[in-house]
C-alpha cells in the first residue's frame, strides 16, 4: 500500500520539537535525515520512490533546522542521535532503516551503537563520521564565513552539487534561505560545525560487532571528500563491516542530485535488511 504524506508533525523532546513528515505506509519503516544546514526536503525525490514500493517513509528535520525548533542547548551528533532514537520509539513501527546524509550520518552511527535493536540498517550518504585529518585552508575559511550568513551558506550549499542541479533548485534554495534567516538557526548551524565527529568515530566498531548492516552511498565527485571520495567510503565500510555504492558524477547530496541512482542503491539494501514492502 502506498502511503500519503500528511501535514508537518512535531515530536517533543528535551529542549524543543522535531519536525517530520510521515507517509504512513504499511511497510517497514524508513527514516530519512538531512545534513547540517539543510532540511528534510532534500529527500523530496527519493521519499516518493520508496513510498511507492510500500515502505513507510518518515523525513525529519534536525534540531535547529528546517521546521524543527532552534531552542536547544546541545546540537552535537550525540544529541541528534537521541532525537533519532526518540522518533523511532514514537513511531512504534518496529526496527527502522535510517537514510542519513552528511552530519546526520554520525548521529545514525551513535544511535545504532546505543540501541542496535531499534535499527534494521543504516544507509549513510556523503557521510561525515570522523573529523577530517586534513582540511584545506579554503574549506576552513568557507565554513567560518558561511556559518554566519544565511546567504553565504546557501551559496556554499549550492557548490556541493557536482553535476546538474535539480529542476527546482532555485525554489529549494529560496526555502532554505528563508528558514536560515529565522532566529537561532545560524547559531545552531555553527554549533554543529564546531562539535566535530569524534563521538561517532569512536563508535564505528560497535556496528561491525553486532550492530545493524551498513551501506555507504557516496557521490563520486563529492567536494567534501576531495580528492578521493571512494577512499573515505571504503574507510567507513572497513570499520563497520559495511559495503559501498558509488553514485558517479554526484556530489554531497545524491538523494537530491541523482535520486534514481540513489534509489537503485537504497532499494536492494532495504529489501535485504527490512524485507520487501508489499
Buried (B, 14 or more C-beta within 10 A) or exposed (E): EBBEBEEBBBBEBEBBBBBBBBBBBBBBBBBBBBBBBBBBBBBBBBBBBBBBBBBBBBBBBBBBBBBBBBEBEBBBBBBBBBBBBBBBEBBEBEBBBBBBBBBBBBBBBBBBBBBBEBBBBBBBBBBBBBEBEEEEEEBEEBBEEBBEBBEBBBBBBBEBBBBEBBEBBEEBBEBBBEBBEEEEBBBBBBBBBEBBBEBBBEBBEBBBEEBBBBBBBBBBBBBBBEEEBBEBBBBBBEBBBBBBBBBEBBBBBBBBBBBEBBBBBBBEBBBEBBEBBE
